[in-house]
Amino acid sequence: TPLLDWHFDQGFEVAFKRFSRMFVYATIDVYTDALAKFLPTPAKSHYMFNLRDFARVVHGLMLIQPQSVPTGNVGVSMLIRLWVHEVYRVFYDRLVEEADRHTFFEMVKNVIRHQFREKLNMVFEHLLVPGKDLHDDDIRSLFFGDYMGMRGEEKVYQEIKDQTELQTRMEQYLEEYNSTSKAPMDLVMFQFAIEHISRIARILKQPRGHALLIGIGGSGRSSAAKLATSMAEYFMYSIKISQNYTVADWRDDIRALLKKVGVDGRHTVFLFGDHQIKDDSFLEDINMILNTADIPNLYPNDERLEIIDKMQQLTLNDYSGIELTPLNMYNKFLERVRQNLHIVLTFSPIGDAFRDRLRRFPSLINCCTIDLFQPWPNDALERVANKFLDDVEMSHKIRDETVMMCQHFHQSTRALSERYFHVMRRYNYVTPTSYLELIKTFKNLLNKKRLEILTLRNRYAVGLEKLEFAASQILIMSEELTSLQPKLIQANEETTQLMSVIAAETIQVESTKNIVEADEKIADTAAAAAQAIKTDCEENLAVAMPALNAAISALNTLKPQDISLVKSMTNPPVGVKIVMEAVCILRGLKPDRKMDATGKQIEDYWPVAKKSLGDLKFLDSLKEYDKDNIPAAVIKKLQDYLNNPGFDPAVIKHVSSACEGMCLWVRAVAAYDKVIKVVAPKRQHLAAAEAELTVQMEVLKVKRAELKEVTDRLEILNSEFDRKNTEKRGLEDNIELTRVKLIRAEKLISGLGGEKERWTILER
């Protein structure tokens, strides 16, 4: 009572101070009645109450601030509703059966009548349905919380009457959470979910507030806790269990958590579920933290000293005046853990493990506010179904009936499960996840069936199109078939005529071809004869030409000095004289005549030779000498020199190197003349043969041109014939295809004509 007296002295209306004593007495009545009427059983092992529950009601009442309470009777009613809200959150939220909840409702109703001297209907006038009394289910719409303000504003614990505004604010919180979270939640903000989120938010608002959320899997315990933590702007902490997770890993995580909370002073929610219990020591540690905020021997000495050092720094900064002893500093650390750490446990009531854990670790009940997640009520089922069916295309009437159908399936299955338990004593759990799977299955089946129906409808539509198309094509194909027949006849006639022309042209081509082939044989024979003559001439010339070429090469080696040396001789040696005489004879130069010692007249070629050696073009005249037309008299006169043993290049080179080259040239020219006398007639024959061959080739060229002309004309005719044949075959194929299509269309019309009316009805 003094605690509440002090609270109501903090700016409340004076008339409200009397409520401090009334709240205490009313809470005592509820507490004693709960102890007497709600006894623990194996199915209700969490029905255990102690004075901490009484304290939780008082703490909840102290959350209200003067600015949130109206004056006068309106404020009186609101304070009574506040008390109802707090005892409901502490005692009512853990009740399992409907009968227990109705009993508690009657208990509260009686306490209000005896302690507050008020009628329940008057206190909850805004929740009444006209013409009806207040029922337990109406109390679900009673909300108190500090979460209606915007982020950054002062959080004020107040009554929330506008359900629409409350739902909108919750959806805003959910949207904010999803925008920042790596794992967004797809939640439907129906009243049932809002109730549990509000309850968890109230627990986190209280100092040392811890929650035990009891419910089967899929009921939304973790999601509600995460959203409530985000609303309170607290840090969410949870461990990740793996196959190799050990007790040592658990202790490391707990140390990190407590240091973050105690040293950093950050409000943190530790979310822990029964599916994460790999070892019972986990629960034993949580039991110790709930009781004392500490676990014996958790910190090594170095970490403990580090914590104490941090606390000493914090103590010096806040001027608290506490003695800086290690014990005081560690106690300060534990106090900060108590103030900033909120543990939220999510346990399932299924099986004996839950009951056994509550028995072995009593702090799970004593130090936690219990929130039992009941099966979803009808309004929750309706909202969820509407939300998940919103993207399905259907009329409002069908959607409403579908929602009712889903509700009926879920509720009837739950009723059958209860009956199954009473008869067979075996459980069949119908969870919210089952309901969501039902809706998902319905959507999948609906889409599948709609696709099947659409496919069938399209088939009927295609069938009707085919029938209409076949009917329209019969007349067109008949006309086409009639028009193609004359074209086919004309094509046959043109092909026959063309075949006659081709036959005549082929005879002409063959005749011309035979003539050309005969001329080609004659020309080939003449060409072979001319080639034989030419080859013979070349073979004869091949004997003399190397020597002649060698002589020309020797002349090329002579220098003007060599010629000048020969020219300067007054009395040349015999070898020089005979070489120069032979050269003069070949060149046709006349010798000088003079008398020798005996008085006989002789020919002297030396003066003429010396004169010719003085000619600058002497060597060029030798190289360009007309060797093909040497007179026979010259060759005859030259023969005496050729037969002279001294007229040998090997002998002459000892006398004069220049004369050696000229000697070689004379002998080479004489040898060439000997050969050319044999080759000349053959060359004449070759020229005559080549002239005749040229005439024959000209004739052959004309014949070949004629052959090409008639051949090209025949190829054109053949191409035209092939084209006509292709057109003819195309016409024949087109006529045959049109005939087949016409037969098929007539069969289709006659066979399915009676189905058209039925298909039209089905297609619609």
Secondary structure, 3 states (H helix, E strand, C coil): CHHHHHHHCCCCCHHHHHHHHHHHHHHHHHHHHHHHHCCCCHHHCCCCCCHHHHHHHHHHHCCCCHHHCCCHHHHHHHHHHHHHHHHHHHCHHHCCCHHHHHHHHHHHHHHHHHHCCCCHHHHCHHHCCCCCCCCHHHHHHCEEECCCCCCCCCCCCEEECCHHHHHHHHHHHHHHHHHHCCCCCCCCCCHHHHHHHHHHHHHHHCCCCCEEEECCCCCCHHHHHHHHHHHCCCEEECCCCCCCCCHHHHHHHHHHHHHHHHCCCCCEEEEEEHHHCCCHHHHHHHHHHHHHCCCCCCCCHHHHHHHHHHHHHHHHHHCCCCCCCHHHHHHHHHHHHHHHEEEEEEECCCCHHHHHHHHHCCHHHHCCEEEECCCCCHHHHHHHHHHHCCCCCCCHHHHHHHHHHHHHHHHHHHHHHHHHHHHHCCCCCCCHHHHHHHHHHHHHHHHHHHHHHHHHHHHHHHHHHHHHHHHHHHHHHHHHHHHHHHHHHHHHHHHHHHHHHHHHHHHHHHHHHHHHHHHHHHHHHHHHHHHHHHHHHHHHHHHHHHHHHHHHHHHHHCCHHHHHHHHCCCCCCHHHHHHHHHHHHHHCCCCEEEECCCCCEEEECHHHHHHHHCCCCHHHHHHCCCCCCCCHHHHHHHHHHHHCCCCCHHHHCCCCHHHHHHHHHHHHHHHHHHHHHHHHHHHHHHHHHHHHHHHHHHHHHHHHHHHHHHHHHHHHHHHHHHHHHHHHHHHHHHHHHHHHHHHHHHHHHHHHHHHHHHHHHHHC
